[in-house]
Amino acid sequence: MSTPLAALPLSVLDLAAILEGKTPADTFRNSLDLAQHAEQWGYKRFWLAEHHNMASIASSATSVLIGYIAGGTSTIRVGSGGVMLPNHAPLVVAEQFGTLATLYPGRIDLGLGRAPGTDQLTAMALRRDLQGSVNDFPQNVQELQAYLSAENRGSKVRAIPGEGLDIPIWLLGSSTYSAQLAGMLGLRFAFASHFAPTHLQAALHLYRAHFQPSEYLSEPYAAACVNVIAADTDAEAKRLTTSFHQFALGVIRGSTKPLQAPVDSMRGLWSEMEKEAVEQMMAYSFVGGPATVQKQLEAFVKGTQVNELVVVSHIYDHAARLRSYEILKDLTKVETAATMPVAASQLN
């Protein structure tokens, strides 16, 4: 039985988009302002994702930016959606997030990704060599868990701070691999359906089928990341979406640039083949006025049975982006009598 949309936890994924004509400093100020509004509106968590060598995204130093956001808010959970583990030694991640969790106790999430979050040349520059690979991901996750465990205090290699702290770990994925691993390890799972919709249902099924209760989680807890562009009217939302389409077109072409202002029409900016590719990649995008978005999201929640929605909104105008998140949160205030109880192990 699915959780009604009105009772579903909502969270934010901020890709820290750099706007055309603006600077990364502008991006960071906008991110903090969004986080402060999201906290006020009752969003559950605010996540930032690690990307590198992209002219459109400023969240490369993810843990630093998480500290900035957490320091400017007081209650909302802040974390990574995610940190790309192949780029880092597990000990370094444990120390970084141990430091964050010490500074902001009870508010830090650690989402881990299996991909490098960049191109191969940049991945080599990050790691200096490619002896490690994505195939080491399960071992690296377990090594990281060991550093964060209280039992590691007797080890010769320790994460201080970090050791013994309650830092919820999520596995993130755009395929079925991390879904199975998250289930086997009894961890929370989030699927990147905002850009990789193809395997969403299969990943959710495998996660639930393979789930083993653990000290971290007693039953499966799955989130889906989706694109939402809401406005006061369908027409306004569709126009705002052209910034998102231009961003996605850059991904398709392999040449990203800062997020562009909306245009009246995408005609002439993309070919029919490119349009189809963008629409396929961004299939889980919910665009429109309040009634339209509510109808679309209710169908999505019913069809996926997810426990939480993580929302990304590629909107050029900051005020319009705030309004989109405000409209979305207002949809969950309509009727809360059907709220399902949440297990204590899932409250983080």
Sequence and secondary structure as in RCSB ss.txt:
>XXXX:A:sequence
MSTPLAALPLSVLDLAAILEGKTPADTFRNSLDLAQHAEQWGYKRFWLAEHHNMASIASSATSVLIGYIAGGTST
IRVGSGGVMLPNHAPLVVAEQFGTLATLYPGRIDLGLGRAPGTDQLTAMALRRDLQGSVNDFPQNVQELQAYLSA
ENRGSKVRAIPGEGLDIPIWLLGSSTYSAQLAGMLGLRFAFASHFAPTHLQAALHLYRAHFQPSEYLSEPYAAAC
VNVIAADTDAEAKRLTTSFHQFALGVIRGSTKPLQAPVDSMRGLWSEMEKEAVEQMMAYSFVGGPATVQKQLEAF
VKGTQVNELVVVSHIYDHAARLRSYEILKDLTKVETAATMPVAASQLN
>XXXX:A:secstr
    GGGS EEEEE  B BTT  HHHHHHHHHHHHHHHHHHT SEEEE    S TTB  SSHHHHHHHHHHT SS
SEEEEEEEEGGGS HHHHHHHHHHHHHHSTT EEEEEESS SS HHHHHHHHSS SS GGGHHHHHHHHHHHHSG
GGGGSSS  TTTTT    EEEEESSSHHHHHHHHHT EEEE TTT  TTHHHHHHHHHHH    SS SS  EEEE
EEEEE SSHHHHHHHHHHHHHHHHHHHHT   SB    S  BTTB HHHHHHHHHHT SEEEESHHHHHHHHHHH
HHHH  SEEEEE   SSHHHHHHHHHHHHHHTTS  TT     GGG  
